[in-house]
């Protein structure tokens, strides 16, 4: 899966409220995740928001 561009890196989101909607539906088999690529692709973006102290 390719890198997802959410919004520009220089966008000022520090100390602002961000409403986020992600499609994290993943294929399951007997309650085990078969493909976690959607989750792993979103993690850098989420960590970046946390680092910028978003609300």
Secondary structure, 3 states (H helix, E strand, C coil): CCCCCCCCCCCCCCCCCCCCCCCCCCCEECCEECCCHHHHHHHHHHHHHHHCCCC
